[in-house]
Amino acid sequence: MRDIFPATVAVAVAGSDDWLGALLPAEQACLGERAVETRRRDFAAGRSCARRAMTDLGLPPTAVPAAPDRSPVWPAGVVGTITHTTGYCAAAAAHTTDVRSVGMDAEQHHEINPGVRRMVLLPEEEALCAGLPGDTSWPVVVFSAKETVYKVWYPVVGTWLGFFDAHLDIDPDAGTFTARIAPARLDEASVEDPPATVTGRFVVADGLVRTAAVLPRR
Ligand SMILES: CC(C)(COP(=O)(O)OP(=O)(O)OC[C@H]1O[C@@H](n2cnc3c(N)ncnc32)[C@H](O)[C@@H]1OP(=O)(O)O)[C@@H](O)C(=O)NCCC(=O)NCCS
């Protein structure tokens, strides 16, 4: 993930120790005692990476609990994001003095079944993917980019964004994407200056699709 974030964002990718990392009490309380082992490992790796990213920013390794809606609760003055998929986990963090919001997502690089595609891709995005080059599964890139867009949007606006509420464009040569948010979602937002567009980067490598986006400070 380091390769697709600007230098103002600190990124930590999980190594073997992170999956076994200890949770701080406030984090353990969110996970609960009955979480299955895979969930515990994913959650622990995310929190361990989050603390390493904060350390890289020169901050103390503070707990990152989860809100009731599952979004991570970063300490004051910090924005951040967490992702995990089979065998991979990463967290990124930045000072609010540098960026307004960050998001990232990692997905396995394989075909998406037609039913899921219909729920995620707009007809224009299906047409876009059909015209893009190479052996990349472009619908996965669209799916991952949209999850990243949601992780950027939600901490700022606090409202739901469905898969059809962002219209995605991809530049395959530049490795970038741009999401235009549906005007209706912008109109109903109660924050000042909700982001009308979110731009980000993507990489397809090592069996994974990784996407990342940063919302600049206003
Ligand atoms: C929240 C969501 C984006 C997570 O993506 P995912 O691929 O399922 O899972 P990932 O491993 O990449 O990310 C999970 C992490 O996202 C973070 N997260 C959860 N809810 C979040 C939210 N509302 N805002 C920001 N981050 C959130 C958490 O840190 C979570 O990890 P944790 O539970 O261990 O703390 C997804 O489950 C979801 O609800 N998607 C529907 C909304 C959407 O994507 N709309 C598209 C708009 S264009």
PDBQT file of the ligand as one rigid body, heavy atoms in Angstrom, charges set to zero:
ROOT
HETATM    1  C1  LIG A 301     -17.298  -1.214   5.438  1.00  0.00    +0.000 C 
HETATM    2  C2  LIG A 301     -16.820  -1.957   4.207  1.00  0.00    +0.000 C 
HETATM    3  C3  LIG A 301     -16.448  -0.941   3.127  1.00  0.00    +0.000 C 
HETATM    4  C4  LIG A 301     -15.587  -2.783   4.584  1.00  0.00    +0.000 C 
HETATM    5  O1  LIG A 301     -14.984  -3.362   3.450  1.00  0.00    +0.000 OA
HETATM    6  P1  LIG A 301     -14.656  -4.942   3.378  1.00  0.00    +0.000 P 
HETATM    7  O2  LIG A 301     -14.042  -5.219   2.048  1.00  0.00    +0.000 OA
HETATM    8  O3  LIG A 301     -15.880  -5.683   3.768  1.00  0.00    +0.000 OA
HETATM    9  O4  LIG A 301     -13.581  -5.222   4.477  1.00  0.00    +0.000 OA
HETATM   10  P2  LIG A 301     -12.101  -4.667   4.682  1.00  0.00    +0.000 P 
HETATM   11  O5  LIG A 301     -11.354  -5.721   5.375  1.00  0.00    +0.000 OA
HETATM   12  O6  LIG A 301     -11.495  -4.080   3.454  1.00  0.00    +0.000 OA
HETATM   13  O7  LIG A 301     -12.344  -3.469   5.684  1.00  0.00    +0.000 OA
HETATM   14  C5  LIG A 301     -12.792  -3.737   6.977  1.00  0.00    +0.000 C 
HETATM   15  C6  LIG A 301     -12.455  -2.546   7.838  1.00  0.00    +0.000 C 
HETATM   16  O8  LIG A 301     -13.158  -1.415   7.375  1.00  0.00    +0.000 OA
HETATM   17  C7  LIG A 301     -13.294  -0.539   8.476  1.00  0.00    +0.000 C 
HETATM   18  N1  LIG A 301     -14.647  -0.014   8.466  1.00  0.00    +0.000 N 
HETATM   19  C8  LIG A 301     -15.774  -0.660   8.797  1.00  0.00    +0.000 A 
HETATM   20  N2  LIG A 301     -16.822   0.168   8.640  1.00  0.00    +0.000 NA
HETATM   21  C9  LIG A 301     -16.329   1.341   8.202  1.00  0.00    +0.000 A 
HETATM   22  C10 LIG A 301     -16.919   2.592   7.877  1.00  0.00    +0.000 A 
HETATM   23  N3  LIG A 301     -18.244   2.798   7.968  1.00  0.00    +0.000 N 
HETATM   24  N4  LIG A 301     -16.114   3.590   7.473  1.00  0.00    +0.000 NA
HETATM   25  C11 LIG A 301     -14.776   3.418   7.387  1.00  0.00    +0.000 A 
HETATM   26  N5  LIG A 301     -14.157   2.245   7.690  1.00  0.00    +0.000 NA
HETATM   27  C12 LIG A 301     -14.941   1.240   8.091  1.00  0.00    +0.000 A 
HETATM   28  C13 LIG A 301     -12.983  -1.320   9.741  1.00  0.00    +0.000 C 
HETATM   29  O9  LIG A 301     -11.724  -0.883  10.233  1.00  0.00    +0.000 OA
HETATM   30  C14 LIG A 301     -12.901  -2.745   9.243  1.00  0.00    +0.000 C 
HETATM   31  O10 LIG A 301     -11.943  -3.545   9.881  1.00  0.00    +0.000 OA
HETATM   32  P3  LIG A 301     -12.140  -3.993  11.422  1.00  0.00    +0.000 P 
HETATM   33  O11 LIG A 301     -13.562  -4.421  11.555  1.00  0.00    +0.000 OA
HETATM   34  O12 LIG A 301     -11.163  -5.071  11.622  1.00  0.00    +0.000 OA
HETATM   35  O13 LIG A 301     -11.852  -2.731  12.202  1.00  0.00    +0.000 OA
HETATM   36  C15 LIG A 301     -17.906  -2.929   3.633  1.00  0.00    +0.000 C 
HETATM   37  O14 LIG A 301     -18.129  -3.980   4.525  1.00  0.00    +0.000 OA
HETATM   38  C16 LIG A 301     -19.227  -2.253   3.353  1.00  0.00    +0.000 C 
HETATM   39  O15 LIG A 301     -20.058  -2.073   4.226  1.00  0.00    +0.000 OA
HETATM   40  N6  LIG A 301     -19.488  -1.908   2.071  1.00  0.00    +0.000 N 
HETATM   41  C17 LIG A 301     -20.748  -1.364   1.647  1.00  0.00    +0.000 C 
HETATM   42  C18 LIG A 301     -20.676   0.118   1.415  1.00  0.00    +0.000 C 
HETATM   43  C19 LIG A 301     -19.872   0.423   0.199  1.00  0.00    +0.000 C 
HETATM   44  O16 LIG A 301     -18.797  -0.099   0.005  1.00  0.00    +0.000 OA
HETATM   45  N7  LIG A 301     -20.408   1.298  -0.640  1.00  0.00    +0.000 N 
HETATM   46  C20 LIG A 301     -19.743   1.700  -1.847  1.00  0.00    +0.000 C 
HETATM   47  C21 LIG A 301     -19.911   3.191  -2.009  1.00  0.00    +0.000 C 
HETATM   48  S1  LIG A 301     -19.270   3.747  -3.547  1.00  0.00    +0.000 SA
ENDROOT
TORSDOF 0
